[in-house]
Amino acid sequence: MQIGLLWFDNDPRRGLTAKIEDAARRYREKFGVPPNACYVNRATLDGQMAVAQGQLFPATLRVIPASNILPHHFWVGVEDG
């Protein structure tokens, strides 16, 4: 993914699922197409691998752990292939 939307949400009262849904919704609003990938800090996903394995999101949105994404940041976009 070369181009995407970087979303920041550090609200401790909101769950990871809600944060990713908000980032995906904003991407759809801004670009007119739904994202199919969301990169999340690897440590953020610790203990929440069900999200990363696609059990809480449609198969069209992959949640991918990445060590180069800062905590509380979500990089959403369309990944080719």
N, C-alpha and C positions, 0 to 999 in steps of 0.2 A: 504494500500500500504506500503510494507516494504522497497522496493528498488526503487529508482527513480533517476532522474537527476535534480539537483538543478541549475536553470538558473538565472542569475542576469542581469538586464538591467535597468539602471536608466536614460536613455536618455529621457529628457523631450519632445523632438521633435517627438518621436515615440509614436504611440497609443498603447493601451493595446492589441488590436487584433494582431498587428504586433509582439509584444513581445511574446505573447503566441504561435503564429505560428512559430516563430524562435525556441522557446524552444522545441516544438513538432517535428519540422524538425530535430533538433540536436539529439533528443532522437531516432528517426527513423534511422538516420545515424549511431549512436553509437551501438544500440542494435538490429537493423534489423527488428523491429516490431513497428507499430505506438502506441503511448500512448493512453490510454482511459480516463485518469484523469489528471487534472492540478489544483493543490492547489495554491490559490492566497490569499494574505493578504486581510482580510475583508474590510479594509478601502480603499484599492486600487479599489475595486469593487463598492464602493459607487457612485451612479449616473450612473453606467454602468451595471446594473443588466441584461440587454439584453444579455450580454456576458455570465453571470453566468447561465442564463436560457436556454442556448444552441441555441439562435437565430442567432448568428454570426458564430457558428462552427458546424460541422457535429454532428449528434447525437452520433457518436462514441467517441467524446471528451467532457467529462463533465468538466466544470470549476466550482470549488468548493471553496467558501469563507472559509478561516481558519484564526483564530486569532493567531495561533502559527507560521505562515509564516511571515518572515520579509518583510517590504515594498520593492518593486522592485525585489523580488525573486519569482520564479515560480518553483514549485516542480511537475515535470511531470513523469508519469510512467504508469504501467499497474496495475489496481486494479482488483482483483479476485471478481467474483460474481457480 
